[in-house]
Amino acid sequence: MRTPAPYLRQQLRDGLVHRRVNRCFRAPACYRQPVQLFALCLVGLLVLSGPCSAAAQAISRTNTAGLPEVVAGDPLEAEYQKLLEQDDQAQEEVDQWIKDDLASREERAGQPSVNLRARVLQRLVPVRKSYEEFLKRHPGHTRTRLAYGSFLMDLDEEDEAVKQMEKAREIDPKNPAAWNNLANHYGHRGPVTNAFAYYAKAIELNPNEAVYYQNLATTVFLFRVDATNFYRCTEQQVFDRSLELYRKALRLAPTNFLFASDYAMTFYGIRPARNDDALAAWEAALKIAPKSQEREGVHLHLARVQLNAGRLDEARQHLDQVSDPIYNELKKRLRRNLEEKLNPAGTSAPSATPPKP
């Protein structure tokens, strides 16, 4: 099955380590934003002119909508939480090792550390053992199977991860997280029609979880050829379906900046362009951007859309709002595009009027 080029799943893959930012869900999901992912999406958009899926979708275990109610003081729950803490601690250490390795690659001509893979795998051995021992004692514990599936996905052991997800679904077919996790797998490996159906099932089981709508919206948009056949509709109707799913996610999570920016970035891939809708989406995202860096990133997007719409003064105004050094190259590129539109090839900028003697 093909994977569309603009689908920017954040991966650190060197033939050594595959750490997915787009982790499978241990429970219903909310976003976890990697450092500067929003800036990386901007780069992808400006280079590829395709959609950036905020593909950093990971699960918050504190968001347990649709999962079995937990009884306070339950010793099994305490054991489960201790297992998750062990997993999280190991994953945080591995994440830091990978960041450190990336930061030091310039000294090695861009090559990864030769012992990084072995170091990572060795660190995760006790975590795997703890999961396996827990499941031997409690084979029907659905949430642990989903968490273990997420752990295995991080190790790129997708077949084994899917077995855990399937087992979780078999044990508790009314658990929406299991359907969502499997939909993630099918969206990556195919058949994508299973992803459409499984996300829809997750939504049916828990219609109040925003990320399920977000995931389905992204998958419908990225695989729009498959979606036209599955839903028996035109490409424009697929766009409309995807956008409506994004809007449903935002209605459930109106302050989620990543949802809002994901929705707005989708308009880059729609033809004919819907510039007014794109501007409205970015203006809405600007209102809930949590930090100055995200706000300046949105101004770059607004400048780009205004440029595409031929509104050059407005584009300049948005570029003037950007001062963060991380955006220097992107801002320079947009400035150059603006000047080219102001002064098309074959013309020159009007000269200044000479002063009167």
N, C-alpha and C positions, 0 to 999 in steps of 0.2 A: 504494500500500500504506500502511496506517495505521501510525503510530508511537505506541506507548502513551505517554500523558502522563507517567507516573511514571518513564519511562526517562531518567534524569538523565545524559545524555552531557554532559560538561563541555565547553562550547564558548564561545569568545569571538568572537561574531559580531555585527558592527555594520553589515552591508551593505558592510563594508570588508575585513575580515580574517576568515578562518575557520581558526583554529588548533585542530586536534583534539587533545585530550588522549587520546582514544580512537584512538590512531594505529594504522595497520595494521602488521603485523609484518614487520620486516626479517629476522627469524629467529624461532624459537619464543619465546614471550613470557614475561615475568615482569612483575609490576606495577611501575609507577612512580607514586608518589603525589604529586599536585600539593599545594601548600601549602594546608592547611586543607580539603582535599576531604572529610575525614571529618566535619568540622563542617558543611560544606554539605549533606552527605547527611542529617545530623541534622535540619537545617532542613526539607529536603524531606519527610522522614518525618513530622515533626510537623505540617506543613501539609497534605500531600496524603494522609496515611495510606496511602501506597502503598509499593512496594518501592524501595529505592535500590540500583541496580546500581552496584557499584563499576566504573563504566564506564571508569576510568582505566587501561585496559589498554594497555600499551605494551611494546615488545620490548627485551629486553636482548641485545645482540649477543654478550655473553660466554656466553650460554646457547645452545649450538649443537646441542642434541640433535636428531638426525634430519637434520642437514645434512651435506654432503660433508666428509670429513676434510680439514683444512688442513695443508699441508706447510710446516714451518718453513723460512724463508728463501726462499720462493717469491716472485719479484718481482711476479707478478700479484697475489698476496695483499697484498703491501705497497702496491701501487697502489690496491687496493680499500679498504684500511684508511685510506689517506690521503684518499680520496674521502669516506669516512664521517666522518672528522674535520672535513673542510671543511663538510659538511652540518651536523654537530652544532654547530660553532662559529656558523654562520649562524643556526641555529634557536635557540640560546641567546640570541643578540643580539635576535632578533625577540621571543622570549618576554619578555625584559626590557623591550623597548619597549612591549609590550602591557600589562605590569604597571604600568609608569610612566604610561601613558596612562590606565589605569583609576584609578590613584591620584590623578590630577590632574583628573578629570572634574568634580569638584564645582565647580571654578573656571569650568567651561564649561557649567554647568547640565546636567550629565549627558551632554553631547554628546562624541562621540569627536573626536580630532584630525583636521582636514581633510586632512592630508597623510600620515596613517599608512599607508594602503593603498599609496600610491605609494612610500613609503619602504621598506616591507616587500618589495614586489615587486622593487624595484631591488636590494635586498640579496640576494635569492635568484636573480637572473639568472645570476651566475657559477656557482652550484651546479647549476642546471639544465643549463648548458652543459657542465659537467664530466661530469655523468651521461650526457648525450647523446654526448659524444665518447668516453667509456669504452665505451659500448655499441656504438658504430660499430666500435671496434677489437675488442671481445669480445662479440659478440651472444649467445653462449650462456652468459654468466655469470649464472646464475639468481639468486644472492643480490643482485647489483646491480639486477636488474630488480625484485626485491621491495623493495629500499631505495628505488629511484626511484618505485615505486608509492606507498610511504609518503610520500615527499616531495610527490608530486602530490596525494595525499589532503589533505595539510596546506594546499595551495593551493585546495582544493575543486574540483580538476579530476578528478572521480571517473571519468568515462568514460575518460580517458586513463590513469588509474591502473589501472583494471580491465584495460585492454589489456596493460599491463605484467605484471600478475598472471597473466592468461591465458597470456601468452607464457611466463612462468616455469613454469607448470604443464605447458604443451605440451613444453617442453624437458626438464623433469624431473618426470614425473607421480608420482614417489615422494617428492617433497619435501613434507612435511606442512605446512610454513609457507605454501606457495602455496595449498593447500586451505583452510587456516584464514583467510588473508587474504580469499579470495573469499567464504568464509562470512560474514565480517564485512560485506562489501558487500551480500550478499543479505539479511542480517538487517536492514540499514538501508533498502535500496531494494526488496527483494522480487525474486522470490517467496521467502517465508521458508522454504518447504519445501526450497529449495536450501540454505539455511543449515543446516537440520537434517542434510541428507545430507552436506554438505561438511565440517562439523565432525566428523561420524562418520567420514568418510574420513581426516581428519587424525589422529583417535584411533587408527584402525586402523593407520596408517603409523607412528605413534609413541605407543604407549599409556602412555608414561612422562612425557609432558609435561602437567603439571597444568593449565596455562591452557586447553588445548583442552577439557578437561572443564568448566572454569569457564565458558568462553564458551558451550558448548552448554547448560549448566545455566541460564544467564541467559536465553538465547534461548527455550528451552522454556518457562520460567516466564513471560516477558513476553508471548509469543505463544501462550498456552495454548489459545485456541480453535483456532488452526491446528494446534497439537500434538495436540489430541484427535482431529482428523480424520486427521492424518498417522500417528499411532501407533495409531489406532483404540482409544482408551481413554477413560475418564471424566476429568473435571477433577481429581478427587482422585488418580487414578492419574498424571496429569500432574504434580501437585505432588510425588508420591512419586518420580517419575522425576527431576525436577529436583533434589530434595534429595539423592538418591543420587549424582547427578553431582557436586554440590557436595562431598559427603563423599569421593568418589574424588579430587577435586582436593586436598582437605585431607590425605588419606592420603599423597599424593605430596609435598605441601608443608606439613607439619604446623606450621611456625612462621610461616607467611605470614598476618600479621594481616589484611590486606585480603581474602584469601580467606575467613578466618573471619568477618569482619564482614559480608561480602557474603552468606554463607550465613545468618547470624543475621538479617539484615534481610529476607530472603525471607519469613520467617514473618509479617511484617506484612500480606502480601497474601493469606494463606491463610485461608479460611473453611470450616468453623468454626475458630476460633482454636486453635492448638496451643501454649498458653502454657508448659506444662512443657518442651516441646522447644525453644521459643524461649529460655527461661531457661537451659537447659543450653548452648545454642549461644553465648549471650552470656557465660556464665561461662567457657566455653572460650576465647572471644576475649579476655576480660579477662586470662587467664593469660599470653597471648603479646603483649599490647599493648606496643609498644616504648617509648612515652613517656608521661609523666603526662597530657598532653593527650588522647591516645587512651584512656587508662584512665578518665579522667573522662567522656569521651564514652560509653564503654561503661556507666558507672554511670547515665548518663541513660537509655540504652536499657533497662537493667535496671529502673530506676524506672518507666518507661512500661509495660513488660510487667507488672510487679507491680501497677500501678494497674489495668490492663485485667483482671487476674485477681482484683481485689478484695483484694489483700494490701497493705493500706495502711501498716502498720508497716514492712514490708520496703521499700516504695517510699520512705518517708521516710528510712530508713537509707542507701539509695543516693544520694538527693539530698544528704544531709549530706556525702557524699564529694566533692562537686563545688565547687570554688572558683575555677577558671580564669575570668577575666572574659569570655573568648570565649563562654562558655556561659550568661552571666547571663540573657539573655532566655529561652532555652529552659528553664533551671532555674526561672525565675519562672513560666513558663507551666505547668510541671508542678506546681509548688507550688500554684498556683491550682486546678488540676484536683484535686489531693489534698484541698485544703480543701473544695472543693465536694462531694467524696465523703464527707468526714468530717461535713460539715454540709449536708445536702441542702436544697433550696429549701423554705421554710416552717418550718424549724427553726432554732434558734439554739444557739450553743455554750453548754455548761453554765457558769453563772456560778460564780465562785470562792466558796467558803464564807466568810462574813464572820468576822473574828476574834472570839473570845470576849472580853467586857469584862474 
